[in-house]
Amino acid sequence: MSTALYRRYRPETFDEVIGQEHVTDPLKAAIERGRINHAYLFSGPRGCGKTTSARILARCLNCAKGPTPVPCGECPSCEDLANGGSGSLDVVEIDAASHNGVDDARDLRERAIYAPARDRYKVFILDEAHMVTSQGFNALLKIVEEPPPHIKFIFATTEPEKVIGTIRSRTHHYPFRLVPPEALGNYMEDLCNREGVQVAKGVLPLVVRAGGGSVRDTLSVLDQLIAGSGPDGVD
């Protein structure tokens, strides 16, 4: 069974993330200079690379040759966090939509006390962070404000204004944006070539328009067209 395009071609380095150079370049520079903050806030429209970039940042921080802006891709940590990898005990992804209360925050605090099992840092990625309740954020405030040296937090959200100010003020905020049509069109064309799929002229601009600047949405539309295409490709 084949996986969806957006999962198969999920970027594994910052250089592979398209249309977000205003985020990826400063992050790479900060890692290169050792100016790594303890908490980050990634905000922006859906499907533009927030959670993917959070995983890449975790990969950069825990690479055996790091922290480095370019993960080696060969060490156990890089392999565990690669596409299709088994995942790492030291990189914890939490869906805040279903883990958003005080009890969940307390559980996270208790887990954060312990040192990493293997890697350099224990990284907590809170997806849909705007879903955390005010009480939940307040329960997290102390550890986000003064975390142990081995802890990093990355909050990803489409609605940063709903993350309480006391948390936002402790983070480095990086706003993601919709990807321009030209960059997205070139990316789609490259993927079609890599997939060996023939696409008629005029199809990709329609796909890009349907995706509305979201890489994930655009890939989902393209994936559907490829799945239903005939032997001559997408016409």
Backbone bond lengths (Angstrom), bond angles and torsions (degrees), N, CA, C in turn:
res aa  C-N    CA-C-N  psi(-1)  N-CA   C-N-CA  omega(-1)  CA-C   N-CA-C  phi
1 M - - - 1.459 - - 1.532 109.09 -
2 S 1.340 116.96 129.05 1.458 120.79 -179.63 1.520 110.30 -82.72
3 T 1.327 115.65 147.75 1.464 120.35 177.10 1.529 109.38 -87.78
4 A 1.323 116.21 162.40 1.458 121.10 179.82 1.529 110.13 -63.65
5 L 1.339 115.39 150.90 1.460 120.22 -178.57 1.524 111.84 -56.43
6 Y 1.339 117.04 -42.90 1.459 118.99 -175.54 1.530 112.05 -66.55
7 R 1.349 116.75 -22.95 1.461 119.95 175.79 1.525 110.61 -85.68
8 R 1.333 116.15 -38.77 1.464 120.39 -176.63 1.528 111.46 -68.44
9 Y 1.311 116.01 -34.15 1.461 119.87 -177.18 1.534 112.11 -109.29
10 R 1.310 116.84 27.15 1.468 120.01 176.33 1.533 109.33 -63.15
11 P 1.328 118.56 127.22 1.470 120.73 -178.90 1.529 112.10 -57.53
12 E 1.338 115.22 145.12 1.457 121.13 178.70 1.522 112.27 -115.53
13 T 1.330 116.76 -6.28 1.464 121.60 174.87 1.525 107.85 -138.47
14 F 1.324 116.17 161.85 1.466 119.89 179.07 1.525 111.64 -63.27
15 D 1.340 117.49 -30.19 1.464 120.32 -179.20 1.526 111.71 -67.45
16 E 1.329 117.77 -20.77 1.462 121.26 -179.59 1.527 112.43 -88.17
17 V 1.322 117.69 -10.48 1.474 121.53 179.59 1.522 108.27 -79.27
18 I 1.342 117.29 123.56 1.463 119.66 -175.70 1.530 110.94 -97.81
19 G 1.334 114.69 146.42 1.455 121.12 171.87 1.518 116.32 73.63
20 Q 1.339 117.88 8.37 1.469 120.32 -177.84 1.534 110.89 -127.64
21 E 1.316 115.98 34.79 1.467 119.30 -177.47 1.525 112.28 -61.39
22 H 1.344 116.69 -27.50 1.472 119.92 178.56 1.525 111.74 -67.35
23 V 1.344 116.37 -14.26 1.470 121.90 176.10 1.527 110.66 -103.81
24 T 1.331 116.05 -49.41 1.470 119.72 -172.54 1.533 112.79 -68.82
25 D 1.336 117.65 -37.16 1.471 119.31 -179.11 1.536 111.40 -65.35
26 P 1.356 119.74 -47.94 1.474 118.58 176.58 1.523 113.33 -62.97
27 L 1.337 117.44 -35.79 1.462 119.48 178.53 1.527 110.78 -64.34
28 K 1.335 116.55 -43.68 1.467 119.98 178.68 1.530 110.61 -62.82
29 A 1.337 116.29 -40.27 1.465 119.79 179.42 1.525 111.02 -65.01
30 A 1.330 116.62 -40.78 1.469 120.39 -179.84 1.529 110.86 -63.63
31 I 1.340 116.54 -41.51 1.470 120.40 178.91 1.530 109.95 -65.46
32 E 1.337 115.32 -42.94 1.469 120.68 -179.10 1.530 111.18 -59.60
33 R 1.337 116.30 -36.32 1.467 120.70 -176.73 1.522 112.74 -92.40
34 G 1.321 116.98 -0.59 1.456 119.71 -179.25 1.516 113.40 74.01
35 R 1.334 117.29 21.12 1.468 122.01 -179.43 1.528 108.83 -98.67
36 I 1.310 116.04 62.02 1.466 121.83 -175.08 1.520 109.38 -93.72
37 N 1.327 116.43 122.94 1.457 120.71 179.73 1.523 110.42 -80.97
38 H 1.317 116.92 164.23 1.464 120.26 -179.73 1.526 112.26 -86.23
39 A 1.359 117.62 -14.69 1.468 119.76 -178.34 1.522 109.84 -148.81
40 Y 1.338 115.50 138.24 1.466 122.03 -179.59 1.520 109.62 -128.01
41 L 1.336 115.36 149.86 1.459 121.76 174.31 1.522 107.57 -123.39
42 F 1.328 116.50 113.83 1.460 122.37 176.65 1.524 107.88 -103.84
43 S 1.327 117.33 117.47 1.458 120.33 -177.92 1.517 110.12 -124.90
44 G 1.335 116.23 161.63 1.457 120.50 176.51 1.513 111.76 145.41
45 P 1.343 117.00 177.70 1.471 121.66 -178.02 1.529 111.68 -61.93
46 R 1.318 115.18 161.27 1.466 119.82 -178.51 1.527 110.10 -67.33
47 G 1.327 113.96 149.60 1.462 120.31 172.78 1.510 115.44 72.60
48 C 1.342 118.13 21.64 1.462 120.63 -177.20 1.526 113.37 -109.50
49 G 1.335 117.58 4.03 1.458 119.38 172.14 1.504 116.90 109.46
50 K 1.330 118.36 13.70 1.471 119.86 -177.69 1.529 111.41 -64.79
51 T 1.331 117.02 -56.11 1.466 120.27 -178.00 1.519 110.84 -67.14
52 T 1.327 116.75 -38.33 1.466 120.59 177.15 1.515 110.70 -60.14
53 S 1.340 117.13 -44.12 1.466 120.68 179.33 1.527 111.37 -66.88
54 A 1.332 116.14 -32.65 1.465 119.24 176.32 1.529 110.14 -63.63
55 R 1.327 116.40 -41.71 1.473 119.69 177.70 1.522 111.45 -65.62
56 I 1.345 115.61 -39.65 1.468 119.28 178.53 1.524 110.27 -64.14
57 L 1.340 116.67 -41.70 1.465 120.06 178.14 1.527 110.75 -60.87
58 A 1.328 116.55 -42.59 1.464 120.03 176.93 1.526 110.76 -61.35
59 R 1.323 115.83 -38.90 1.465 121.01 178.90 1.535 110.73 -64.32
60 C 1.343 115.73 -42.71 1.466 120.67 178.90 1.522 111.47 -62.97
61 L 1.328 116.02 -40.58 1.465 120.35 -176.38 1.522 112.28 -71.19
62 N 1.342 116.43 -34.17 1.468 119.57 -173.43 1.520 114.09 -102.43
63 C 1.325 117.74 1.36 1.467 120.20 177.33 1.524 109.52 -58.56
64 A 1.333 116.37 141.37 1.466 121.04 -178.90 1.519 111.80 -61.02
65 K 1.338 117.79 -25.49 1.460 122.17 179.37 1.524 111.83 -97.49
66 G 1.313 116.12 10.73 1.454 121.00 -173.99 1.509 114.24 -107.43
67 P 1.349 115.05 -162.66 1.461 124.88 0.26 1.527 111.47 -59.23
68 T 1.328 115.31 137.23 1.454 121.85 -175.60 1.518 109.65 -144.54
69 P 1.340 118.81 143.09 1.462 120.20 177.09 1.522 113.25 -71.33
70 V 1.347 116.36 -12.96 1.469 120.64 179.79 1.530 108.40 -127.18
71 P 1.331 118.36 96.44 1.475 120.70 -179.65 1.525 111.13 -58.71
72 C 1.332 115.31 145.63 1.466 119.80 -176.17 1.521 112.40 -69.75
73 G 1.338 117.23 -29.21 1.463 120.44 -179.96 1.511 114.34 78.49
74 E 1.339 117.04 1.30 1.459 120.15 -174.46 1.529 113.81 -119.41
75 C 1.325 117.25 -23.79 1.461 119.53 -178.20 1.532 109.93 -74.18
76 P 1.336 118.66 163.16 1.474 120.84 -178.71 1.523 113.54 -55.03
77 S 1.339 117.27 -39.38 1.464 120.16 -179.01 1.523 111.00 -65.39
78 C 1.340 116.82 -45.36 1.466 120.64 179.22 1.522 111.28 -63.05
79 E 1.320 116.92 -41.11 1.461 120.17 179.98 1.526 111.50 -66.75
80 D 1.328 116.18 -39.06 1.470 119.34 -179.87 1.522 111.86 -65.64
81 L 1.350 116.97 -32.57 1.460 121.23 -176.64 1.524 113.03 -97.08
82 A 1.334 117.44 4.59 1.466 121.03 177.83 1.524 110.05 -76.89
83 N 1.336 116.33 167.16 1.459 120.38 173.92 1.527 109.68 -58.30
84 G 1.302 116.21 127.21 1.453 120.10 -178.26 1.506 113.59 83.15
85 G 1.342 117.40 1.04 1.459 120.68 178.68 1.520 111.37 -74.47
86 S 1.312 115.27 167.93 1.467 120.71 -175.97 1.521 112.74 -79.42
87 G 1.336 117.35 -11.05 1.458 120.40 -175.29 1.513 110.76 88.00
88 S 1.317 116.00 160.17 1.458 121.23 -176.81 1.521 110.59 -116.83
89 L 1.318 115.51 141.30 1.465 120.19 175.95 1.524 111.52 -64.41
90 D 1.328 116.19 -22.97 1.455 120.23 -175.84 1.527 113.54 -94.12
91 V 1.318 117.72 -0.14 1.470 122.02 174.39 1.521 107.10 -121.87
92 V 1.317 115.20 107.72 1.465 121.46 -172.47 1.524 109.41 -108.10
93 E 1.333 116.24 117.13 1.470 120.84 176.32 1.521 108.67 -97.84
94 I 1.310 115.30 128.14 1.463 121.13 -177.85 1.520 109.42 -121.76
95 D 1.322 116.65 126.71 1.460 121.77 175.00 1.526 107.87 -83.26
96 A 1.329 115.95 102.42 1.453 119.96 -174.99 1.529 112.33 -68.84
97 A 1.337 117.32 -15.61 1.466 119.22 178.22 1.520 111.25 -65.01
98 S 1.337 116.48 -30.20 1.460 119.81 -179.01 1.527 112.88 -114.85
99 H 1.332 117.00 -1.64 1.468 121.46 177.18 1.527 107.55 -132.63
100 N 1.327 115.94 72.43 1.457 118.93 -168.24 1.533 115.15 -123.48
101 G 1.318 116.52 7.51 1.460 118.84 -174.74 1.516 114.47 -102.69
102 V 1.312 114.87 -175.36 1.462 121.59 -178.83 1.523 111.08 -63.68
103 D 1.340 117.33 -43.15 1.466 120.59 -178.94 1.521 111.00 -62.40
104 D 1.346 116.86 -39.26 1.465 120.33 178.27 1.526 110.50 -65.87
105 A 1.324 116.74 -39.37 1.464 120.73 178.49 1.528 110.58 -64.80
106 R 1.308 116.43 -40.66 1.471 119.85 178.65 1.525 110.71 -64.64
107 D 1.336 116.16 -39.88 1.461 120.48 178.17 1.529 110.29 -62.27
108 L 1.341 116.28 -41.67 1.458 120.15 178.61 1.530 110.52 -63.58
109 R 1.329 116.41 -41.94 1.472 120.66 178.82 1.518 111.27 -59.32
110 E 1.334 116.18 -42.58 1.460 120.34 -179.02 1.526 111.07 -66.69
111 R 1.334 116.62 -38.04 1.466 120.06 178.96 1.520 111.38 -69.60
112 A 1.342 116.24 -32.31 1.458 120.55 -176.45 1.522 112.78 -70.82
113 I 1.323 117.02 -22.07 1.470 120.61 -178.21 1.523 111.22 -62.28
114 Y 1.336 116.40 -36.54 1.461 120.58 -173.09 1.532 111.37 -77.61
115 A 1.291 115.83 145.40 1.462 122.18 179.80 1.526 110.32 -67.29
116 P 1.325 118.46 158.87 1.467 121.11 177.44 1.525 111.36 -57.92
117 A 1.324 115.10 147.21 1.463 119.85 -179.46 1.524 111.45 -69.90
118 R 1.340 116.77 -35.61 1.464 120.01 -176.78 1.525 112.71 -142.71
119 D 1.321 116.91 -39.55 1.459 120.65 -167.81 1.526 112.98 -90.05
120 R 1.309 114.65 -177.06 1.473 121.46 -175.80 1.525 112.09 -71.39
121 Y 1.328 116.34 -42.15 1.458 121.68 -177.31 1.523 110.69 -128.23
122 K 1.316 115.14 153.65 1.456 121.55 167.47 1.530 105.88 -100.30
123 V 1.324 116.66 117.60 1.465 122.13 -173.59 1.527 109.08 -110.19
124 F 1.324 115.56 125.83 1.461 121.24 176.26 1.526 108.85 -107.30
125 I 1.336 116.07 119.39 1.467 122.25 178.12 1.527 107.46 -106.62
126 L 1.330 116.61 113.67 1.469 121.39 179.17 1.523 108.71 -102.00
127 D 1.330 116.07 103.10 1.464 121.46 178.82 1.530 109.39 -82.92
128 E 1.335 115.91 149.60 1.472 121.75 -176.46 1.532 110.11 54.51
129 A 1.331 115.46 47.01 1.468 120.62 -172.91 1.529 112.95 -61.77
130 H 1.331 117.19 -23.26 1.469 118.86 -179.27 1.532 112.34 -67.49
131 M 1.339 116.75 -12.81 1.461 120.69 179.97 1.528 112.55 -81.32
132 V 1.331 117.25 -12.31 1.464 119.59 178.19 1.528 108.52 -66.93
133 T 1.312 116.66 135.28 1.467 120.69 179.86 1.525 110.46 -71.54
134 S 1.330 115.88 162.39 1.468 119.99 176.92 1.516 110.98 -59.25
135 Q 1.350 116.27 -38.80 1.464 119.96 178.64 1.529 110.84 -65.58
136 G 1.335 115.35 -38.56 1.458 119.48 178.34 1.519 111.67 -64.88
137 F 1.353 116.44 -44.43 1.464 119.73 177.34 1.522 111.48 -61.92
138 N 1.325 116.26 -41.81 1.463 119.34 -179.85 1.522 111.43 -63.56
139 A 1.342 116.26 -33.39 1.461 119.76 177.35 1.528 111.28 -69.53
140 L 1.351 116.35 -25.39 1.462 121.09 179.21 1.520 113.04 -88.31
141 L 1.325 115.97 -15.99 1.459 120.60 -167.55 1.524 112.96 -54.66
142 K 1.311 117.46 -46.49 1.464 120.51 -174.77 1.520 111.71 -61.36
143 I 1.340 117.12 -44.64 1.464 118.81 -176.22 1.523 110.76 -76.06
144 V 1.357 118.10 -28.44 1.464 120.08 175.28 1.526 110.02 -72.82
145 E 1.319 116.42 -32.86 1.459 121.28 -179.93 1.519 111.84 -73.46
146 E 1.335 117.18 -42.19 1.457 121.68 -178.01 1.534 109.77 -135.74
147 P 1.327 117.18 71.44 1.466 119.68 -177.19 1.526 111.71 -77.82
148 P 1.326 117.36 157.66 1.465 119.86 170.43 1.533 109.19 -59.83
149 P 1.310 118.61 155.81 1.476 120.92 -175.28 1.531 114.47 -62.60
150 H 1.339 117.13 -18.06 1.463 118.89 -177.78 1.526 113.00 -92.28
151 I 1.334 118.47 5.96 1.461 121.49 -174.44 1.526 111.27 -109.23
152 K 1.343 116.27 136.32 1.456 123.06 171.73 1.533 108.41 -129.46
153 F 1.322 116.06 138.57 1.460 121.64 177.18 1.527 109.60 -114.85
154 I 1.345 115.83 138.21 1.461 121.19 172.76 1.527 107.53 -130.96
155 F 1.324 116.18 114.89 1.467 121.86 177.91 1.526 108.12 -98.84
156 A 1.333 116.95 128.08 1.463 121.81 177.60 1.525 108.86 -117.83
157 T 1.326 116.38 130.80 1.461 118.83 -175.42 1.522 111.87 -156.12
158 T 1.319 116.45 151.52 1.459 122.24 172.09 1.518 111.05 -90.75
159 E 1.335 117.57 -10.94 1.460 121.32 -176.58 1.530 110.08 -133.70
160 P 1.329 117.16 77.06 1.472 120.27 -175.17 1.527 113.31 -63.36
161 E 1.330 116.48 -25.51 1.469 118.89 -178.97 1.523 112.01 -66.64
162 K 1.353 117.33 -16.97 1.461 120.96 178.94 1.529 112.53 -88.88
163 V 1.324 116.98 -7.08 1.466 120.84 172.54 1.523 106.79 -82.30
164 I 1.313 117.52 123.68 1.465 119.95 -171.39 1.536 110.82 -59.65
165 G 1.329 115.04 147.05 1.454 121.19 -173.73 1.511 114.86 -57.84
166 T 1.320 116.89 -34.56 1.469 119.65 -179.14 1.524 111.80 -65.68
167 I 1.345 117.29 -28.94 1.466 120.88 174.63 1.524 109.65 -79.47
168 R 1.345 116.59 -47.29 1.467 120.38 -178.62 1.527 111.67 -55.86
169 S 1.331 116.57 -38.65 1.464 120.04 -176.59 1.525 112.53 -68.08
170 R 1.328 117.28 -17.08 1.474 120.86 178.80 1.526 112.47 -91.60
171 T 1.332 117.84 -3.80 1.462 120.74 -174.62 1.524 111.81 -108.69
172 H 1.320 115.47 162.57 1.460 122.20 163.82 1.528 105.90 -93.50
173 H 1.336 116.27 119.47 1.463 121.46 -172.53 1.528 110.08 -96.84
174 Y 1.332 115.80 123.96 1.460 122.18 177.06 1.526 109.17 -120.17
175 P 1.343 118.05 108.96 1.471 120.37 179.98 1.530 111.65 -85.90
176 F 1.314 116.63 121.14 1.461 122.41 174.34 1.532 108.78 -83.58
177 R 1.333 116.91 161.13 1.461 119.99 -179.97 1.523 110.05 -140.36
178 L 1.340 115.74 166.76 1.450 120.96 177.78 1.528 109.80 -62.91
179 V 1.337 115.92 145.65 1.464 120.85 -175.87 1.527 109.55 -82.50
180 P 1.339 118.78 133.30 1.468 121.51 179.67 1.530 111.71 -60.63
181 P 1.347 117.47 148.71 1.474 121.05 -176.82 1.526 114.05 -56.60
182 E 1.335 117.63 -39.52 1.464 119.44 -177.27 1.523 111.28 -63.25
183 A 1.335 116.65 -47.22 1.469 120.33 179.75 1.520 110.86 -63.89
184 L 1.332 116.13 -39.82 1.463 120.06 -179.03 1.526 110.94 -68.98
185 G 1.342 116.65 -39.39 1.463 120.39 178.18 1.513 112.44 -62.90
186 N 1.337 116.58 -43.14 1.464 120.31 178.59 1.526 110.91 -64.06
187 Y 1.322 115.85 -37.77 1.465 120.39 179.20 1.526 110.64 -65.94
188 M 1.343 117.18 -43.20 1.461 120.84 178.53 1.530 111.27 -61.96
189 E 1.329 115.45 -41.66 1.466 119.81 179.55 1.517 111.22 -62.11
190 D 1.329 116.39 -41.74 1.464 120.73 178.21 1.526 111.31 -63.81
191 L 1.342 116.94 -41.97 1.465 119.92 179.20 1.520 111.54 -64.16
192 C 1.331 117.21 -40.48 1.466 120.46 178.90 1.525 110.70 -62.42
193 N 1.329 117.02 -38.96 1.462 120.58 176.74 1.520 110.97 -64.81
194 R 1.330 116.25 -41.82 1.472 120.24 179.41 1.523 111.51 -67.61
195 E 1.327 116.74 -30.90 1.461 121.26 178.21 1.527 112.37 -83.37
196 G 1.321 116.99 -11.27 1.467 121.27 -178.03 1.515 112.92 69.72
197 V 1.336 116.82 35.19 1.465 121.85 -177.39 1.524 109.29 -107.92
198 Q 1.340 116.08 130.96 1.456 121.36 175.17 1.525 109.07 -82.46
199 V 1.316 115.46 128.71 1.465 120.54 179.53 1.517 108.58 -126.19
200 A 1.329 116.22 125.98 1.458 120.77 -178.09 1.526 110.96 -66.98
201 K 1.335 115.33 153.36 1.459 120.90 178.17 1.528 109.96 -60.99
202 G 1.297 116.39 135.47 1.456 120.43 178.94 1.515 114.26 97.20
203 V 1.340 117.18 -13.76 1.465 120.01 -178.95 1.533 110.81 -74.32
204 L 1.332 116.44 -48.77 1.465 119.46 -174.51 1.525 113.58 -61.46
205 P 1.349 119.90 -39.56 1.474 117.68 175.17 1.525 113.09 -58.80
206 L 1.351 116.78 -35.41 1.459 119.73 177.22 1.531 111.15 -68.60
207 V 1.337 116.39 -38.29 1.461 120.87 178.15 1.529 110.25 -64.17
208 V 1.336 115.88 -44.65 1.467 120.66 179.33 1.524 110.64 -62.00
209 R 1.340 116.21 -41.09 1.468 119.33 178.90 1.526 110.57 -64.54
210 A 1.330 116.62 -41.66 1.468 120.47 -179.41 1.528 111.29 -64.92
211 G 1.358 117.33 -32.62 1.458 121.15 -179.27 1.508 113.81 -75.82
212 G 1.332 117.14 -17.89 1.459 120.88 174.73 1.518 115.61 62.79
213 G 1.329 118.14 26.05 1.461 120.37 178.67 1.512 114.61 91.20
214 S 1.342 116.98 -7.32 1.463 121.32 176.20 1.528 108.77 -88.52
215 V 1.319 116.82 122.75 1.471 120.05 -178.73 1.529 110.05 -62.50
216 R 1.318 117.11 -44.91 1.465 120.26 -178.00 1.524 111.28 -63.61
217 D 1.336 117.35 -44.70 1.458 120.11 179.72 1.524 111.23 -64.19
218 T 1.326 116.37 -40.27 1.461 120.60 179.85 1.526 110.89 -65.00
219 L 1.333 116.40 -42.85 1.468 119.84 178.25 1.516 111.52 -65.33
220 S 1.323 117.58 -34.44 1.465 120.66 178.56 1.522 110.92 -65.29
221 V 1.347 116.66 -40.91 1.468 120.57 177.41 1.523 110.07 -64.38
222 L 1.332 116.76 -46.03 1.471 120.61 179.75 1.514 110.89 -62.43
223 D 1.323 116.77 -41.22 1.463 121.78 179.65 1.528 110.63 -60.12
224 Q 1.317 116.50 -41.74 1.468 120.96 -179.73 1.526 110.68 -65.77
225 L 1.337 116.38 -41.33 1.463 119.68 179.95 1.531 111.23 -66.06
226 I 1.335 116.10 -41.39 1.469 119.64 179.61 1.540 110.32 -64.78
227 A 1.343 115.44 -41.02 1.471 119.56 -178.64 1.524 111.10 -62.69
228 G 1.327 117.31 -33.43 1.467 119.54 -177.18 1.509 114.24 -99.62
229 S 1.328 117.19 9.40 1.464 119.82 -176.92 1.527 111.91 -81.64
230 G 1.323 115.34 161.45 1.456 121.51 178.62 1.512 111.93 -90.32
231 P 1.337 117.81 -169.42 1.470 121.43 -177.65 1.523 113.52 -65.19
232 D 1.324 117.19 -19.90 1.470 120.60 -179.39 1.524 112.32 -93.02
233 G 1.298 117.43 7.19 1.454 121.25 178.41 1.515 112.84 90.63
234 V 1.316 116.22 -159.49 1.456 122.18 -176.84 1.521 109.01 -92.07
235 D 1.326 116.78 117.95 1.477 118.82 -178.97 1.524 110.51 -112.29
